[in-house]
Structures are given as structure tokens and as C-alpha cells.
Amino acid sequence: MSRVASRYRLTAKELIWALVDVGRRPNLFTVRPDGEVVFNTEARTVVAAFCRMPEEHLRRALPAWGREVPSSRLGSGPAAWVRTAATIPPTGPGCRACTARATQGGEEARRYLLPHARVCVKHQCGMLETPVVDEATAGPGQLDVRHVPQIAAAQRRHARLLRRTPHAGEAFAVAQAVTASWWDEAWPDETLWPDRLRLMAHGNGFAWRVAARDAVTYPEAVTLAAALADAGVQQLLLNEAGRHQPHSLADVPRLVGELARRLGRPWIADRLTAVTTGPLNAWVRACVRSQAGHIPKTRNMWRVSPPHRPSPVSQLLAKSSDRGETPAQPEPASLPESTEDAARGFARGLRHARAYAAEHGHLCAPNTVQMEGFAVGLWLANQRAAGPELAPERAATLDALDPWWNPPWNLWWQRIYHRAQAHVRAGHPLAPELGFPGTPEGLGEWLHDQCTDYHQLHPQQQRLLTEIGITPERARVAKPRRKNIKAVRHTALDHARTYAARHGHLCAPTSASQDGFMVGKWLHSQRVRARRGHLDPVLNQTLTEIDPWWNPPWPTDWQREHHHAHAAVTAGTLLDPQAGFRNFDDRTGQWRYAQCVNYTALQPGQQHLLARLGLTEPVAGTAVPNPATRHPAMETGLHYARDWAAQHGALDLPRTAPPT
């Protein structure tokens, strides 16, 4: 279309608008050289007639000529749609020599630059998706591959791989992302890539290094794709990982060694074993999840998450302007607001995470933890949930604070391990063969459980236990932690009495603790034992003496709210049900009103406790809701709905109806 338009001194956009405009609003706003324009059936007929070219010829010459188009929102008639570079395969200038011979001129022809068809074998040149301006030839530069036969050989191997191996295309996308991440590392041991770049590019500037990235790494990307798509390599990974999720590539040394052997780079094995993030590590985890029968966190093992995708060459070439070179593309637009907001949010969360790590020595914070009003525990949980979607630089920043901030095992295990580590660092070595004397009861029992299941632990968990003195040999001779049941019960009852004296009841939530003792969990376990008939009668009697309603037949949440209300009445707050319990705070007042509404559905014991608060059935019938309550319940709305229905006979009122 650009060639045809140039004959009439028009642009491609102006010509297309003239051909598809039939008095309707145009639906073609931008036409970019790296994009596509597709026509519907009527528009194809018009364009073919205007160009005096049979549609059969255009369909054979233009791959997108007969592409399906969305249904037109403009009705019948010719119409065109724009497809941007993000929605079509990569495109770029074709071989200049082939184009000049076919067109008898210096015009440029664009073509799809498929990964396995970017080398013109006839003229020994590599086509670039985003060309670099070559001042020597006054035209778009292309790579010279005459002195690098590995490129053409890799293209032939790539074509065979696509024909013979399933998922070869997806494997190459993963491999290309991996080699691009290695390219950014600039390892000093890598000598082949700099030599290829010097032989292929017309210059040594930054722009040529960026533009030639995919071509220089192409042979290794094909080799790596063949390895990743090999069923034998995948089975080697599964056999080596077992039923554990690898935390880093150090957990699968045989796989790393196989990849290093195929790439012909023995030194790369030591580099990869330290990797805990990146596209290769993400593929390893996804492969183990999908083929081991686990629920995958990604769609499949071949998906490359956006943070791991190679940076577009067009964006990288824009940086060449800062280095004194001529940019090949205009300056990129600034980051969208959502991206900037995400960056600011991560910086804020990282600041609080750094403070938490400085205080506790790790980042395994529970979800409920807050630092200066910021939910740092929930923020860290969101970063862990991102998994492979987390940008490598962000993961590396968190790794610097705590290498085990996102372990492949349960986070609860990691938190208890930090407790054991702190116990050892305080000067109390562990003695598994003696039953872990000197350790708290719960910690000693946990350590013995780890020794019992030592052979089932993750290799990295075994390494962490070795660091605190639990070696495989000592784990085999570990003895259980001795437990003094009477002393434990006496300690728990002391904490329960202290809690009851402070709060007035024993219906503590499971998260409640008293002087470091998890009294809430202990009381919950005693309730479970009592309901099953397994609780010691003496212990039951002791707890009943502390709080007669420590194990109510209704939810403990209700009992806690009753204690709040009882404390308010004891403090002298007057009962005023006709005024919506305005004398109480919103929480207590709303709870009292809810009990009045549901009074007949309560158990006799609950009604007896409400009578102590002054709420009997006659009094409950006079209660009205408090419209000023900040957290109204459903009963509040039902109260006003009944009044409206009594006055107007219906409830089909508008949303803007004033209150009664």
C-alpha cells in the first residue's frame, strides 16, 4: 500500500482511508511500518480493483491478505483494521539484495522474521527485526554471517527441530529468554559471543550489540531448545528433583551438567547453580509441577512470564541516543501510570521488609504482621504468590535480605527453623541423641519430628538442619523430647488464669498469646478434647472454676461479644433499646440489637446470659436499630424496609429515596 500510495504522492494511511471511506466514521487511526492492516471482504475487492491486481496474486504474495477480521461495528461495506506489532509475528526488512533484484530498485520489503528464517542463505546476511542505520552503506544495516557458519547451521537444525519435536516452538521461546538473560550477565568466561559479534556487525557500538543479540546467541538458543524439548532431559529433571520443588538450579546438578555439556561450556555449570530466579529456573519449577501431577501456577511449562521475556530490541536501541549514536527508533513513551504505581508500591513494601528483616533476621513474616501501619506480611505473601511472575531484579533484592524468603516448602516450617537457629546462636547447642534438652517443649518436639522424617525432607531443608547441628548421622540416633505432662499443664493453667484475670473470660481466639504462650491454641485444643469426651475431668473442673462458660455450646465469638457487653453494663452504661443502644459503642450496640432481633432463636443459656445484661424477651421486642452505626447489620436495613413497606405498600423505591 505504501508503494501504491507513493505513485499518487500520498501516504499509506491516506490511501487506505480513501478506499474504505464510504461516508462513515473511519476506523483506521494509525498505520505503523511494523504493524499490519487487514481488510474485510468488501475492502479486499476494492483494493484489488484499484491496484489492478487479481486477488489470487495478492493472496499468494501477502500472508495476511485473507486473515480473518472481527465483525464490523460499522455495518456493511469496506472496512480496515490495524494490528500492532504486539499482535503479529515479528517483522522487519527483508534481504536488501533479494529485494533490489525483485523490484529493480532501492525500495524496502518487509517480511515476517520467523526465528528459523532470519538468514538469507543465498547472500549470507542476517535480517534484523529493528535495523541499525549503517552510515557506510547509507541504509538499514544487516548482519554479515559469511564468517560465522554456525548461524546458518543452527537455522537448519532449528528447522529440523520444528518438524520433528513437539513443543519445539514454545521451547525455543523459553531458550531465547534464557540466552537473553545470559547475554545481559556479560560473563567474562564467555568468549564465543564477543567474537561472533565482531565478525557479524558493522561496528562495535552499543546499538549493534543490542541489535545483534538474538543472532549472536541463536546457535545456543537452538541447542538449549532441543535440550528442553527432549523428553529424556525432562525425565532426568523429574528423577533428580523427586517429589520436591527445586529452590535453585543447585538442587538439580545433573540437569545443569547436561545443559553445560550440550552447550559446550563446562564453566557455565558453576554459574547456573547459584541462580534462584530467571526463565530457566521458572521453567524447571513449572516442569516439575506439571509433570509431577501438581497443580500448576502457570498455564503450562512453556509459558514465559512478562518479567522474564527479553527486552524488545526497539526499546534497547533507544538507549543508544544517550551514548552518542543515532537511534533507530523514536524515544519510547514514558512508563504507564500503573507501572510507575507498581514500582512505587514495591519500593514502599521493600522499605518495610528491610526493617522487618533487620529486626527479626528473616522475611518469613505471618500475613497479619504490620510495620508502621503497613501490612508487610501480606505484601510479602503477594510477592511469593507472584512466583515466576516476579521480576528477577525484585526477587534478587529480596534474596539479598533473606535467601529463604520464598522457600519451596511450607513457610511455617521456615519460621520454626528460625526459632531453632536463634536458640543455637544464643549458645545452646542441640543434642538430638539426648532428646534435645534445654529446648522449649514445642521446639524440641518439632526438631525430633524433623529427625524422624529426615529422609523425606527437601535437600535444602536437610542442609539447613545440618547448619544447626542436625546431621544425617545425628538424626538417626535422635531421641524424643521428654515431656512432663504435669509441669506443662501447670504452666498452661497459670497462663489461662492470667488471661482470665486480664480479659474476664477464657474464650480466647486461637491467635491469643499470654507472655509468649499460645493460650488461645491450648484452650481450643482442650475444647476439642472435651467435646470428644477425652478431657481429664480434673482439668475440666479447674477450667470451669476459672470461667464457667469457657466451653460454651455456641460459638466462642458470641461469648466474647457477651463479655464486651457485660463489661460495658458493669461500667455503668444504661440500657436504652428504644434508642438503638446509643449509649454503647457501635460494635456493642449493634451486637445487642442483633440479639434482640434473633432472641427467639437463641439457646436458653444465651437467653440467660442476656438477662444478666437486662435483655429479656419483652425488652428485646422494643429494640430499634441505631442509624448512626458505622457497621450496620442486615437487620438495620430490614427494619427500615418494613417501615417503608408499611407506609407505601411496596419496596420498589428509587435508590435516591430519602430516609424515613
C-alpha positions in Angstrom: 0.0 0.0 0.0 2.9 2.4 0.6 4.3 1.7 -2.8 0.9 2.3 -4.5 0.3 5.4 -2.4 3.7 6.9 -3.3 2.7 6.9 -7.0 -0.1 9.4 -6.1 2.1 11.3 -3.6 0.0 10.1 -0.7 0.8 8.2 2.4 -0.5 4.6 3.0 -2.9 5.9 5.7 -4.4 8.5 3.3 -4.8 5.9 0.5 -6.4 3.3 2.8 -8.8 5.9 4.2 -9.9 6.9 0.7 -10.5 3.3 -0.3 -12.5 2.2 2.7 -14.3 5.5 3.5 -17.9 5.3 2.4 -19.2 8.2 4.4 -18.8 6.6 7.8 -16.5 7.3 10.7 -13.1 6.0 9.9 -11.9 3.1 12.0 -8.2 3.3 10.9 -6.3 5.8 13.1 -2.7 4.8 12.9 -0.5 3.0 10.3 2.9 1.9 11.5 5.6 0.3 9.4 6.0 -2.5 12.0 2.2 -3.3 12.1 -0.4 -4.7 9.7 -3.7 -3.5 8.2 -6.3 -6.2 7.4 -9.3 -5.8 5.2 -12.7 -7.4 5.1 -14.1 -9.0 2.0 -15.5 -5.8 0.5 -12.3 -3.8 1.2 -10.2 -6.6 -0.4 -12.3 -6.3 -3.6 -11.9 -2.5 -3.7 -8.1 -2.6 -3.1 -7.6 -5.4 -5.7 -9.6 -3.4 -8.3 -7.8 -0.2 -7.6 -4.3 -1.8 -7.8 -5.4 -3.8 -11.0 -4.1 -7.0 -9.4 -6.0 -10.3 -9.2 -6.8 -11.3 -5.6 -5.2 -14.7 -6.2 -1.9 -12.9 -6.7 -2.3 -10.8 -3.6 -3.3 -13.8 -1.5 -0.2 -15.6 -2.6 2.1 -12.6 -2.0 0.6 -11.3 1.2 0.2 -13.8 4.1 -2.2 -11.5 5.9 -4.4 -10.9 2.9 -7.1 -13.5 3.7 -6.7 -13.2 7.5 -10.0 -13.3 9.5 -11.2 -9.9 10.7 -13.5 -9.1 13.6 -17.1 -8.4 12.9 -17.6 -4.8 11.8 -19.3 -2.4 14.2 -19.8 -0.1 11.2 -22.3 -2.2 9.3 -21.7 -3.4 5.7 -19.2 -2.0 3.3 -15.4 -2.0 3.1 -13.5 -1.6 6.4 -9.9 -2.0 7.6 -8.4 -2.9 11.0 -5.0 -2.2 12.4 -2.9 -4.8 14.0 0.1 -3.6 16.0 3.5 -5.2 16.4 2.4 -6.8 19.7 -0.3 -8.8 18.0 1.5 -10.1 14.9 4.7 -12.1 14.4 8.0 -10.1 14.3 8.5 -8.3 11.1 11.5 -6.5 9.6 13.2 -5.5 6.3 13.9 -8.5 4.0 17.3 -9.1 2.4 18.3 -6.0 0.6 19.9 -7.8 -2.3 16.9 -10.1 -2.9 14.5 -7.0 -2.7 16.6 -5.0 -5.1 16.7 -7.9 -7.6 12.9 -8.4 -7.4 11.9 -4.7 -7.5 14.6 -3.3 -9.7 15.1 -0.5 -7.3 16.1 0.5 -3.8 12.7 0.0 -2.1 12.3 -1.9 1.1 10.2 -5.0 1.5 9.0 -6.1 4.9 8.6 -9.8 5.8 7.8 -12.0 8.7 11.1 -12.7 10.5 10.4 -16.1 12.0 13.1 -17.3 14.3 14.1 -20.1 11.9 14.1 -17.9 8.8 16.2 -14.8 9.6 19.2 -15.7 7.5 19.4 -15.3 3.7 21.5 -18.3 2.8 22.0 -17.1 -0.7 23.5 -13.7 0.2 24.8 -14.8 3.7 23.2 -12.0 5.6 21.1 -11.9 8.8 17.9 -9.8 8.8 17.3 -7.6 11.8 13.9 -7.0 13.3 14.9 -3.4 14.1 17.7 -2.4 11.8 20.5 -0.1 12.7 21.4 2.8 10.4 24.6 1.9 8.7 26.4 5.1 7.7 28.8 3.2 5.4 26.0 1.9 3.1 23.5 4.8 3.8 20.8 2.2 4.5 19.5 -0.2 7.1 22.3 -2.3 8.3 22.2 -6.1 8.2 24.4 -8.7 9.8 27.1 -10.3 7.8 27.2 -14.0 8.6 29.7 -15.1 5.9 32.4 -15.7 8.6 30.0 -17.2 11.1 28.9 -20.6 9.6 27.3 -21.6 13.0 24.4 -19.3 12.3 23.3 -21.0 9.1 23.9 -24.4 10.6 21.8 -23.5 13.6 19.0 -22.4 11.3 19.0 -25.8 9.5 19.0 -27.6 12.9 16.1 -25.3 14.1 14.0 -26.2 11.0 14.5 -29.9 11.7 13.7 -29.5 15.3 10.4 -27.8 14.4 9.4 -30.6 12.1 10.3 -33.5 14.4 9.8 -32.4 18.0 6.6 -31.4 19.7 6.6 -28.1 21.5 9.7 -27.1 19.7 8.4 -23.6 19.1 7.5 -23.0 22.8 10.8 -24.5 23.8 12.7 -22.1 21.6 10.8 -19.1 23.2 12.0 -20.3 26.6 15.5 -20.9 25.4 15.7 -17.5 23.7 14.6 -15.8 27.0 17.3 -17.8 28.8 20.1 -16.9 26.4 19.0 -13.2 26.5 19.3 -13.3 30.3 22.8 -14.7 30.0 23.7 -12.0 27.4 22.8 -9.4 30.0 25.1 -11.0 32.5 28.2 -10.4 30.4 30.2 -13.3 31.9 33.9 -13.0 31.5 34.2 -16.7 30.7 32.1 -16.2 27.6 34.4 -15.6 24.6 32.4 -17.0 21.6 29.7 -14.4 21.6 32.1 -11.4 21.5 34.0 -13.0 18.6 30.7 -13.6 16.7 29.6 -10.0 17.3 32.8 -8.7 16.0 32.6 -10.8 12.8 28.9 -10.1 12.1 28.3 -6.5 13.0 29.5 -3.5 11.0 30.5 -1.7 14.2 31.3 -2.2 17.8 28.8 0.4 19.2 26.1 -0.2 21.7 23.4 -0.2 19.0 25.0 -3.0 17.1 25.5 -5.1 20.3 21.8 -4.7 21.1 20.5 -5.4 17.6 22.7 -8.5 17.1 21.8 -10.1 20.5 19.3 -12.6 19.1 21.5 -13.5 16.1 24.7 -13.9 18.2 23.0 -16.2 20.7 21.0 -18.0 18.1 23.1 -21.3 17.9 23.0 -21.7 21.7 19.3 -20.9 21.8 18.6 -23.7 19.3 20.8 -26.1 21.3 19.1 -25.2 24.5 15.6 -25.5 22.9 16.4 -29.0 21.7 17.5 -29.9 25.2 14.4 -28.5 26.9 12.1 -30.2 24.4 13.9 -33.5 24.8 11.7 -36.0 26.8 14.9 -37.6 28.2 16.1 -34.3 29.7 12.7 -33.7 31.2 12.7 -37.2 32.8 16.2 -36.6 34.0 14.9 -33.4 35.8 12.0 -35.3 37.3 14.1 -38.2 38.6 16.6 -35.8 40.1 14.0 -33.5 41.7 11.9 -36.4 43.0 8.8 -35.1 44.7 10.4 -31.8 45.8 10.2 -28.4 44.1 13.7 -27.2 43.3 14.6 -24.0 45.1 17.6 -23.2 42.8 19.4 -24.9 40.0 21.9 -26.2 42.6 19.1 -28.7 43.5 19.4 -30.3 40.0 23.1 -30.6 39.3 22.7 -33.4 36.8 20.4 -31.3 34.7 22.8 -28.3 34.9 25.7 -30.6 33.9 23.8 -31.9 30.9 22.9 -28.4 29.7 26.6 -27.3 30.1 27.7 -30.4 28.1 25.3 -29.8 25.2 26.3 -26.1 25.1 29.9 -26.9 25.1 30.5 -24.6 28.1 31.7 -26.6 31.2 32.2 -23.4 33.2 28.5 -22.4 32.9 27.5 -25.1 35.4 29.1 -23.2 38.3 27.3 -20.0 37.2 23.9 -21.6 37.0 24.0 -23.4 40.3 23.7 -20.0 42.1 20.6 -19.0 40.1 17.4 -18.8 42.2 15.3 -16.8 39.6 15.1 -16.2 35.9 13.5 -18.0 33.0 15.5 -21.2 33.3 14.7 -21.6 37.0 11.0 -20.8 36.3 10.9 -23.5 33.5 12.4 -26.1 35.9 9.8 -25.4 38.5 7.0 -25.4 36.0 8.2 -28.7 34.5 8.3 -30.4 37.9 4.9 -29.0 38.8 3.1 -30.0 35.6 4.7 -33.4 35.0 4.7 -34.5 38.7 0.9 -34.0 38.8 0.9 -30.9 41.0 -1.5 -28.0 40.4 0.4 -25.6 38.1 0.7 -22.0 39.0 1.1 -21.1 35.3 -0.8 -22.2 32.3 1.8 -24.6 31.2 5.5 -25.3 31.5 6.4 -23.4 28.3 4.9 -20.0 29.3 7.5 -17.2 29.6 6.2 -14.7 32.1 6.5 -11.0 31.1 9.3 -10.1 33.6 11.4 -12.9 32.0 10.8 -12.1 28.4 13.7 -10.5 26.5 13.6 -6.7 26.3 12.4 -5.6 22.9 15.3 -4.5 20.7 13.5 -1.3 19.7 13.4 -0.2 23.4 17.0 -1.0 23.9 18.1 0.8 20.8 16.5 4.0 22.1 19.3 4.0 24.8 21.8 4.4 22.0 21.0 8.1 21.8 22.4 8.5 25.3 25.7 7.1 24.1 26.1 9.4 21.2 24.8 7.2 18.5 21.9 7.7 16.1 18.8 6.0 17.5 17.0 3.7 15.1 13.6 4.3 16.6 11.9 7.3 18.3 12.3 7.7 22.1 9.9 5.3 23.8 7.0 6.7 25.7 7.2 7.0 29.4 6.1 4.2 31.6 2.3 3.9 32.1 0.9 5.2 35.4 0.1 1.6 36.5 3.7 0.6 36.1 5.0 3.6 38.0 2.5 3.0 40.8 3.6 -0.7 41.0 7.3 0.4 41.2 6.5 2.9 44.0 4.4 0.3 45.8 7.3 -2.2 45.6 9.7 0.3 46.9 7.5 1.1 49.8 7.0 -2.6 50.7 10.7 -3.2 50.3 11.5 -0.5 52.8 9.3 -2.1 55.4 10.5 -5.6 54.6 14.1 -4.4 55.1 13.1 -3.0 58.5 11.4 -6.4 59.4 14.5 -8.3 58.3 16.7 -6.1 60.4 14.5 -6.7 63.5 13.8 -10.4 63.1 16.6 -11.7 60.9 14.3 -13.1 58.2 11.4 -12.3 55.9 9.1 -15.2 56.9 6.5 -12.9 58.4 2.9 -14.0 59.0 0.3 -12.4 56.9 -1.1 -10.4 59.9 2.2 -8.6 60.6 2.3 -4.9 60.2 5.2 -2.4 60.3 4.2 1.3 60.9 0.7 0.6 59.7 1.9 -1.2 56.6 0.8 -4.8 56.1 4.3 -6.1 55.4 3.3 -9.7 56.0 0.5 -9.6 53.4 2.8 -7.7 51.0 5.5 -10.5 51.2 2.8 -13.1 50.7 1.8 -11.3 47.5 5.4 -11.4 46.3 5.6 -15.1 47.0 2.3 -15.7 45.2 3.7 -14.0 42.1 6.2 -16.8 41.8 7.7 -16.8 38.3 5.8 -13.6 37.5 8.1 -11.7 39.9 10.7 -9.6 38.1 14.2 -11.1 38.5 15.6 -7.8 39.9 12.9 -7.7 42.6 13.5 -11.3 43.5 17.2 -10.7 43.7 16.6 -7.7 46.1 14.5 -9.9 48.4 17.1 -12.7 48.2 19.7 -10.2 49.5 17.6 -9.7 52.6 16.8 -13.3 53.2 17.8 -16.1 50.8 14.9 -18.2 52.1 12.2 -15.6 51.9 10.3 -17.8 49.4 11.1 -21.4 50.1 9.6 -24.3 48.1 8.3 -25.8 51.4 5.8 -24.6 54.0 6.5 -21.1 55.4 5.5 -22.4 58.8 8.5 -24.8 58.7 10.8 -21.9 57.9 9.6 -19.8 60.8 10.1 -22.6 63.3 13.6 -23.2 61.8 14.5 -19.6 62.6 13.5 -20.2 66.2 15.8 -23.2 66.3 18.6 -21.2 64.7 18.2 -18.4 67.2 18.3 -20.9 70.0 21.6 -22.3 68.7 23.1 -18.8 68.1 22.2 -18.0 71.7 24.8 -20.5 72.9 22.6 -23.6 73.3 23.8 -26.4 71.0 21.4 -29.1 70.1 21.8 -32.6 71.3 19.5 -35.0 69.3 20.9 -38.1 70.9 19.9 -36.8 74.4 16.3 -35.8 73.4 17.1 -32.1 72.8 17.5 -31.0 76.4 17.3 -27.3 77.1 14.9 -26.5 74.2 11.3 -25.4 74.7 8.8 -28.2 74.6 7.2 -27.4 71.3 10.6 -26.7 69.6 12.1 -29.9 70.9 9.1 -31.9 69.6 9.4 -30.2 66.2 13.1 -31.0 66.0 12.5 -34.6 66.8 9.9 -34.8 64.0 12.4 -33.4 61.6 14.9 -36.1 62.6 12.2 -38.8 62.2 11.3 -37.6 58.7 14.8 -36.6 57.7 15.0 -38.7 54.6 11.7 -37.2 53.3 12.8 -33.5 53.7 13.9 -31.3 50.8 17.7 -31.4 50.2 17.9 -27.8 51.1 16.0 -28.4 54.3 18.5 -31.1 55.2 21.3 -28.6 54.5 19.7 -26.0 56.8 19.3 -28.6 59.6 22.9 -29.5 59.2 23.9 -25.9 59.7 22.3 -26.0 63.3 24.0 -29.3 64.1 21.4 -32.0 62.9 23.4 -34.1 60.5 22.0 -37.3 58.9 24.1 -39.4 61.4 22.8 -37.5 64.5 19.2 -37.5 63.1 19.2 -41.3 63.0 20.0 -41.6 66.7 17.7 -38.7 67.9 15.5 -39.4 70.9 12.1 -37.9 71.5 11.8 -34.8 73.6 10.9 -35.7 77.2 7.6 -34.2 78.3 6.5 -33.6 81.8 2.7 -33.5 81.4 2.1 -32.2 84.9 4.5 -29.4 84.5 3.1 -28.5 81.1 -0.5 -28.5 82.4 0.5 -26.4 85.4 2.2 -23.8 83.1 -0.8 -23.7 80.8 -3.2 -23.2 83.7 -1.1 -20.3 85.1 -1.3 -18.6 81.7 -5.0 -19.3 81.5 -5.6 -17.7 84.9 -3.6 -14.6 83.9 -5.5 -14.3 80.7 -8.9 -14.6 82.5 -7.8 -12.0 85.1 -7.0 -9.6 82.3 -9.9 -10.2 80.0 -12.6 -11.7 82.2 -13.1 -14.9 80.3 -11.3 -17.9 78.7 -13.0 -17.7 75.2 -9.7 -16.5 73.7 -9.2 -16.6 70.0 -6.7 -19.1 68.7 -4.2 -16.3 67.9 -4.2 -15.1 71.5 -0.9 -15.4 73.5 0.0 -14.7 77.1 3.6 -14.0 77.9 4.7 -15.8 74.8 2.5 -18.9 75.5 -0.2 -19.6 72.8 -3.0 -19.8 75.3 -5.7 -19.5 72.6 -4.5 -22.6 70.8 -4.2 -24.5 74.1 -7.7 -23.6 75.1 -9.1 -24.5 71.7 -7.4 -27.9 71.9 -9.0 -28.5 75.3 -12.4 -27.6 74.0 -12.0 -30.1 71.1 -10.9 -32.8 73.6 -13.9 -32.0 75.9 -16.4 -32.2 73.1 -15.0 -35.6 72.1 -15.1 -36.8 75.7 -11.3 -37.1 76.1 -10.6 -34.3 78.5 -9.4 -35.1 82.0 -12.3 -34.3 84.5 -9.9 -32.6 86.9 -8.7 -30.2 84.2 -12.3 -29.6 83.1 -13.3 -28.7 86.6 -10.3 -26.4 87.0 -11.1 -24.5 83.8 -14.8 -24.3 84.8 -13.8 -22.7 88.1 -11.8 -20.1 86.3 -14.7 -19.4 83.8 -18.0 -21.3 83.9 -18.5 -20.6 80.2 -15.0 -21.5 79.0 -16.5 -24.2 76.7 -20.0 -22.9 75.6 -22.2 -25.0 73.3 -22.4 -21.9 71.0 -19.5 -20.2 69.1 -16.8 -18.6 71.3 -17.1 -15.4 69.2 -20.6 -14.9 70.7 -19.3 -15.5 74.2 -16.5 -12.9 73.7 -19.0 -10.3 72.5 -21.1 -11.0 75.5 -18.2 -10.3 77.8 -17.7 -7.0 76.0 -21.3 -6.1 76.5 -21.2 -7.2 80.2 -18.1 -5.1 80.8 -20.0 -2.0 79.4 -23.0 -2.7 81.7 -20.8 -3.2 84.7 -19.1 0.1 83.9 -22.5 1.9 84.4 -23.7 2.2 80.8 -27.5 2.5 80.8 -29.7 0.1 78.7 -31.7 2.0 76.1 -33.1 -0.4 73.5 -35.8 2.1 72.3 -33.0 4.5 71.2 -31.0 1.9 69.4 -28.5 1.4 72.2 -26.9 4.7 71.6 -25.2 4.7 74.9 -22.9 1.8 73.8 -20.2 1.9 71.2 -21.1 0.9 67.6 -19.8 -2.7 67.9 -21.5 -3.5 71.2 -24.7 -1.6 70.3 -25.0 -3.4 67.0 -24.4 -6.8 68.7 -27.1 -6.1 71.3 -29.6 -5.2 68.6 -28.8 -8.4 66.6 -29.5 -10.4 69.8 -32.9 -8.7 70.2 -33.9 -9.4 66.6 -32.8 -13.1 66.9 -33.9 -13.5 70.5 -36.2 -16.4 69.9 -33.6 -18.4 68.0 -31.1 -18.2 70.8 -30.3 -21.1 73.1 -31.7 -21.0 76.7 -28.2 -20.5 78.1 -27.7 -17.5 75.8 -31.0 -16.0 76.8 -30.0 -16.5 80.5 -26.7 -14.6 79.9 -28.6 -11.8 78.1 -31.0 -11.5 81.0 -27.9 -10.6 83.2 -27.4 -7.7 80.8 -31.1 -6.6 81.2 -32.2 -8.0 77.8 -35.4 -10.1 78.2 -37.9 -11.1 75.6 -40.2 -8.1 76.3 -37.3 -5.7 76.3 -35.9 -7.2 73.1 -39.2 -6.6 71.3 -38.8 -2.8 71.8 -35.3 -2.5 70.4 -34.7 -0.4 67.3 -31.5 -0.1 65.2 -29.2 2.8 65.6 -28.9 4.6 62.2 -25.6 6.2 63.2 -23.9 2.8 63.5 -20.8 2.7 61.3 -21.2 -1.0 60.6 -24.9 -1.7 60.2 -26.1 -5.2 60.0 -28.7 -6.7 57.7 -31.3 -6.3 60.4 -30.9 -2.5 60.3 -31.9 -2.4 56.6 -34.8 -4.8 57.2 -36.2 -2.5 60.0 -36.3 0.5 57.6 -37.6 -1.7 54.8 -40.6 -2.8 57.0 -41.4 0.8 57.8 -41.3 1.8 54.1 -43.5 -1.1 53.1 -46.0 -0.3 55.9 -46.2 3.3 54.6 -46.1 2.8 50.8 -47.1 -0.8 50.3 -44.2 -1.7 48.2 -40.4 -1.9 48.1 -39.7 -0.8 44.5 -38.3 2.6 45.7 -35.6 4.5 43.9 -32.0 4.5 45.2 -32.3 8.2 46.0 -35.3 7.8 48.3 -34.9 9.8 51.5 -34.8 8.0 54.8 -38.0 7.8 56.9 
